[in-house]
């Protein structure tokens, strides 16, 4: 059975129908968590000292948190890909 079409030849609901289909509750939750994580990261602007085995590195806390988040995302993506 074919999808309903409007007078101009597109799917019923226009361009907003595609957006509604793309925004599932899980995707909205992930977007909210990403936004909260970015706010948390960029609110922390103090300097912090991190020991990398032997050297002591001083950097902004937001950069250290962002690096930790990126490393975690890479590991998560690697293990999700490996699980398939």
C-alpha positions as CSV (number, residue, x, y, z in Angstrom):
1,X,0.0,0.0,0.0
2,X,1.4,3.4,-1.0
3,X,1.8,6.3,1.4
4,X,-0.7,9.1,1.2
5,X,0.4,12.1,-0.8
6,X,-0.6,15.7,-0.7
7,X,-1.6,17.9,-3.6
8,X,2.0,19.0,-4.2
9,X,3.2,15.4,-4.6
10,X,5.0,14.9,-1.2
11,X,4.2,12.6,1.6
12,X,1.2,13.5,3.8
13,X,2.4,15.9,6.6
14,X,5.1,17.5,4.5
15,X,8.6,17.9,5.8
16,X,7.6,17.8,9.4
17,X,6.5,14.1,9.1
18,X,10.1,13.1,8.4
19,X,11.3,15.0,11.4
20,X,8.7,13.4,13.7
21,X,9.7,9.9,12.5
22,X,13.4,10.7,13.1
23,X,12.9,12.0,16.6
24,X,12.2,8.9,18.6
25,X,12.1,9.1,22.5
26,X,15.5,7.4,22.7
27,X,17.1,9.9,20.3
28,X,15.6,12.8,22.2
29,X,16.9,11.4,25.5
30,X,20.4,11.1,24.0
31,X,20.3,14.6,22.6
32,X,19.3,16.0,26.1
33,X,22.1,14.0,27.7
34,X,24.6,15.3,25.2
35,X,23.5,18.9,25.8
36,X,23.7,18.5,29.6
37,X,27.2,16.9,29.3
38,X,28.4,19.8,27.1
39,X,27.0,22.4,29.5
40,X,28.7,20.6,32.4
41,X,32.0,20.5,30.5
42,X,32.1,24.1,29.4
43,X,31.0,25.5,32.8
44,X,34.1,24.1,34.5
45,X,36.8,26.6,33.4
46,X,39.3,26.3,36.2
47,X,42.8,25.0,35.7
48,X,43.6,21.5,36.8
49,X,46.7,19.4,37.1
50,X,46.8,15.9,35.7
51,X,49.6,13.4,36.1
52,X,50.2,11.4,33.0
53,X,52.5,8.7,34.4
54,X,55.5,10.9,35.1
55,X,54.8,14.4,33.6
56,X,52.4,16.8,35.4
57,X,50.2,18.6,32.9
58,X,48.2,21.7,33.7
59,X,45.1,22.3,31.5
60,X,41.6,23.8,31.8
61,X,39.2,21.4,33.5
62,X,36.7,21.6,30.6
63,X,39.4,20.3,28.2
64,X,40.2,17.4,30.5
65,X,36.5,16.5,30.9
66,X,35.9,16.8,27.1
67,X,38.9,14.5,26.4
68,X,37.5,12.0,28.9
69,X,34.1,12.1,27.2
70,X,35.6,11.7,23.8
71,X,37.7,8.7,24.9
72,X,34.6,7.2,26.5
73,X,32.6,7.7,23.4
74,X,35.3,6.1,21.2
75,X,35.5,3.1,23.5
76,X,31.7,2.8,23.6
77,X,31.5,3.0,19.8
78,X,34.2,0.4,19.5
79,X,32.5,-2.1,21.8
80,X,29.1,-1.5,20.2
81,X,30.5,-2.2,16.8
82,X,32.3,-5.2,18.0
83,X,29.2,-6.7,19.6
84,X,27.3,-6.8,16.2
